[in-house]
Amino acid sequence: MTPALQPMTKPVAKPETRPAIKIGHNERDNRGRYWMVTSAGEAELVYSLGEDDKMIINSTFVPIDARGGGVALALVTRAVEDARATGRKVDPVCPYVDRVFGRHPEWRELRA
């Protein structure tokens, strides 16, 4: 008599949960900044407002040890969402932001 086969059980992987990303924003005197604190320091996206209230994204910065984790993309996405919500066009002067715009055709109508 052969022993009854027992079903094999595999441990079920728990879905990875990430803490909510907290992005700060301030704007004053036709200049603005989005930022977030990472374990490696503060990351930021800096912009100015041009004619017709156009958002000119001048630069992004992410500390070296925080790069490659989606931090810069999160900052750009937030800036683009805010621009869309306020009816602004975006001029992506920063080379990184310009490349990201090229990868997101849904943002095309916002490019100044």
N, C-alpha and C positions, 0 to 999 in steps of 0.2 A: 504494500500500500504506500503510495506516495503522499508525502505531506501536502496539505492544501497550500496553494500559492498565496502568498500575502501580497496585496497591492503595494507597489513601491510608492513611497511618498517623497516628494521633493519639497524642500523648504521653499516657501513662497517669498520672493523678494518684496520687501516693502518699497512702495514708491518713494523716490527721493523727494524730500521736501526741502525747499529752499526758503529761507526767510524772505519776507517781502522786501523789495528794494526800495530804499528811502532816498528820494532825490529831492534836494533842496533847490529853490529858485528864488532869485531876486532880480529886480529890474528897476533902474533909476537913471535919470538923465540920459536916455537913449542908449543905455548899455545894460547888458544882462548877463547872468551867469547861472548855470545849472551845476550842481555839485553833488557828490556822494562820498561818504567816508568808506574806505576799504580797509582791509587789514594791513595794507601796505602804505596807507596815507590817503590823502584827499585827491579825488579825480574831478575834473571840471570840463565844461564846455562854455566858451566865452563868445558872446555875440554883441553886435551893435545894431541899432535901428537906423536904416537909411530912409531915403525918400519913399513916400507912400507907405510908411510903416513896415518896410521890408526888413526881415530878420537876416542879417549878414553874419553867418557863423564863421568867426575868425580862427578859432583854434579849439582843439580838444587835448586833454592831457590825462594820462593814466599812469600811476606809478609803475615802474618796471615789474615789480613782483605781483602786480594785479592785472597785468596785460594778458590777453588771450581768454579772459573769462566773461566777455560780453559787457563789460562795464561801459566802454565807449559807445557801443551800440545802444545800450539802455539810455544813456544821456541823449544821444541823437534822436532816438525814437520819441523820448519825452518832449524834446524841443519841437520836433515835427508835429506831434499831436497837439501841442499848445499853439503852434502856428496855424494849423488847420482850424482849431477851435476859435481863434481870434480873427480869422480871415487874412492872415499874413502870407506873403510869399517868402521863400527862403532862398538866399544866395549862399551856396555852400563853398565859401572861399577856402576853407580848411581842406587839404587834399584827402584826408580820411573821410570827411563828411561827403565830399564830392563822389568818392568811390562808393560809399554806402548808398547814396542817392541812385547811382547807376544800377544797383542790385535790387532796388525797390521801385518797380514800375508804378505801383499804387501811389507813390509820392510825386510822380512826374508833374502833375498839374500845379504843385506847390513851388516848383523851381522858378526862381525869378529870372 
